[in-house]
Amino acid sequence: MTANLQIGTPVLIIIAVIFLLLVGLVIYFFIKLNKKINDLGKPKFGFLGKPLTYSVMAIMLGMGAVVFVGYNLGNINNGDNRTNANNSIKVDYQQFNLDSPVKDKKRIELTAVVLEDGIVWGKNTYNLTWTFVGKQNTLAPIIETNRGQNAPSFVVVDLSKDVYEISVKAQNGSTVVSTTKEIDLR
């Protein structure tokens, strides 16, 4: 038994159109799924459309600037550290003749007072350095530490007959005050 099936031209056209629609639909879904896969493969993070690394760097730079400004504002001179213009040194001395085997020496007692805005020693302590430079003789520097209201400066030296330039430098942290006085011991 043989069956003779004849398909007409309109049926073939309908089958071809359905086939083409199915192929087009498969291609459309394939392209759409491919786009979705590509979109899911890209990371979707950042800040205002920019990569997150730039945002993190900007935040860290801003925090550094805030710390830097805060540190510098904290170190503003609040008046406790006085400038040299408000401070001065007053030096006084007394001269004595020595009765010693070394002739031609004179004993000098020196005192120094630091004035902070006219107040004797103020509220600080100072390290004082005394230097004695004569025309013929020079003495090694004498250093007094932590001199102030409760521990005033007092130096005793034996000097040969000469003209001396006596310098006193008082230092407290970054504050430095100095003065020079000339003494004639001839």
N, C-alpha and C positions, 0 to 999 in steps of 0.2 A: 503494500500500500504506500503509495507515494502521495504525498500531499503537495499540491502545487499552491504555493503561497505567493501571491502577487501583492506587492506593496506599490501603492501609487505615489506619484510625485508629490502631492500635497502632504502626505504622511511623512515622507522623507524630509521635506522641508521643516515640518514641525519637530521631528526628532533632531535634526541638525540645529535648530534654534534652541531647543531645550539643552542639548549638549554644549553649545556655545555659552549659554547662560550659566550652566553648571561650572564650566571651565573658568569663566569670568568671575563667578562668585568665589571659587577656590583661590584664584589669583588675588582678588580683593582682600579676602581674609588673611592670606599669606603676607601680603604687604602690610596690612594693619597690625598683625601680630609681630612682625619684624620691627615695626616702628615702636611698639610697646616694649619689646625686649631691649631695643637700643635706649629708650628713655629710662627704663629701670636700671640700666647699666651705668648711667651717669649719676654721680652723687648730687643730691639736692640739698646742700647746706651752704651756709654763708651768711653774710649780713648785708642787707640792701643790695643784693645781686653781686657782691664782691666775695672773693674767697675768704674763708674764715681766718686764714693766717694773717692777712693784712689787718683785720679787726683786732686780733690778739696783740699784734705788734703795736698798733695804735693805742690800745688800752694800757699796755706795759709802758710805753713812752709817756703817756699822760700820768700814770702813777709815779714814774720817776721824776717828772717835772714837779708834781705835788710834793714829793719827799724833799727834793732839792730846795724848793721855795720855802717849805716849812722849816727845814734845817737852817737856812739862812735867816729867816725871820726870827728864829729862836736865838741866834747869835748877835742880835742887834745890841749895840752898846747901850746899856740902860742907866749909865751914870755911875755905876760902882767902880769902873776902871777909869780913873781920871787921866786926862791928858796932861802933858808937861806944862801947858800954859797955866793951869790952876795950881801947880805944885812948885815949891821952891825949897832950897836948903839954906839954913843959916848956920854958919861956922863961927865958933868962938874959940879962943885959945888963951892960955896963960903961960908965961915964960919963967923958968927958974934957973938959977946958976947951980951947977953941980959941984959938990965937993967930992971928987973922985980922982983916982990916979990918972985917968984919961983927961988931959987938959983940953981946953978950948971946946968943950961940949956944953950944950944947953939942953935942959929938959923942957919939953913942950907938952902940955896937957891940952888936948883938943876935944871939943864936943861938937856934934852936928845934930841939928834938929830939922826934920822934914816938915814943911808946912803944907797941908792940904786945904786949899781955899782959906788960908789964914789960920787954920786950926792946927795946933801943935800935934804932930804925928798922925792926926786924923784917926781913922779906925783900922789902919793897915800896919803891917810890919814890913821892913825893908832890909835888904842886904846892902851894906855899904862897902865900897872899895876906896881906900885912901891911897893916893900916890904922892910921893915927895920927890920933886925934881929940883936939884940945885944947879948952880952954874958950874960947881966943881964936884959935887957929891949927889948921888941918887940913892934913894932907899928902896928896898923891895916893897911892893904893895902890901898893905894891911887890909884884911877882909874881916868885917864884922857881919854876923848873920842874925836874922830875926830881931832887928832893932825896932823898937816902937815905944808906946806910952809906958809899958811896964818894964822895958829893958832899953833905956836910952843909950845913945852912943857915947863912948868915952875911950880915947886913945892916948897913951903916953909914949913919947918917942924921945930918944936922945939924939940930937943933931949937932953936927959940927958947925962952926961959924961959916955962914954962907947966906945967900939970898935964895929962898926956896919958893917954888910954886907948888902949892898944895891943892890937889884936886880931890873932890869927893863925888862919887857917883852912887846914887841910891836907886835900887831897882826892886820893883814889886811886879812880877809877871811881865807884862808888856810895857808897864810904866817905868820910864827911866828919867831921873832928874839929876843934874850935875851942876857943880859950881867950882870955881877956882879962886884961891886966895893967895896973895903973895906975902911972905913973912921975911923980914930982914933980921938975921941973927948975927950980924957983924959987930 
